[in-house]
């Protein structure tokens, strides 16, 4: 189901929520479920975008370093030192690079 379809469904459910009695209550319950599905869709879209961005930056780093692990390791250490808040909770590789 696309987000456009979900938004259309949500609009209909919100209009139906104005109906008196049980019909309005059921429409409101349906709207809550639709909002949950929309939130999941947005979250998934954000994750996919972040994953693609990470892949692009990884490829750029690989090309800039000519595939040299020592260069990549040095770049990672410099990035960690420059902006440690971005690396909070990220696993740290303590092994030395074999060149």
N, C-alpha and C positions, 0 to 999 in steps of 0.2 A: 504494500500500500504506500503510495507516495505522500509526501507532506501536504501537497495541495489537496489531495483527497481527504486527508485527516483534518485539515483546516475546514473544509466544506462540511464534513461530518460534525465537527465541533460547533460550527455556526448553527447548523440545524438542531443539534442537541440543546444548545443554549436557548434557541427560540422555543423549542418544545418544553423547556424547563419552566416557562411562564404559564404552562397549562395547569389548571387546578387539579388537585388530588394526586393519585398514584402515578398518573402519566407524567406529571411534572417531576416527581421524585425520581422515577426511573430514567428520565431524560438527563437529569442532573447527575445521577450515578454513572450513566454512560459517558457524560462529558468528562467526569473525573478519570475514567479509564482511557478516554481518548487523549487527555492531557498527559497521562503517564506514557502512552505510546509515543506521543510527540516528543516528550523529554528524552526518551530512549533514542529516538531517531536523531535528535540534535546532538546528543552525547556521542553516538556512533560516528556522526559526521565530523565532529571535532576531533575524535581520536584518529580517524582515517587521515584527516588533514595534517595532524601532527606527525603521524607516521610517515607520510609522504615527504613532509618537510625534513624530517630527520634523515630519511634516505637520500634526499637531494644534498643535504649538507655533508653527509658521509661520503657520497661520491665526489663532491668537490674537494674534501679533505684528502681522499685517496689520490685524486689526480694532482693536487698541489704537492703532495709528499712523494710522488712517484712510487707509491706503494711501499715506502721505507717505514717499517714499524717504529724505528727509533724516532723518526720525524713526527709520526702520529702521536707517539707517547709524549714527546716534548711539547707538542701543541696542546694535548690534553692537560698536561701539568700547568702550562701557562694559562689556559682558560680557567682551570680550577682556582688558580691563585688570583686571577683578575676579578672573577665574579663567584666567590664561594657560595653565595646564596642560591645560585642556580644549580649547584651541585649537591645541595642538602639532601641527604637520604639516598644518594646515588652510590652504588658500589664502587669501591676504590680498588684498582689493580695494584697490589703491592709487589708483584713480581718484577724483576729487572728484565729489560728487553735484551734478548740475545741477538747480537748483530753479527 
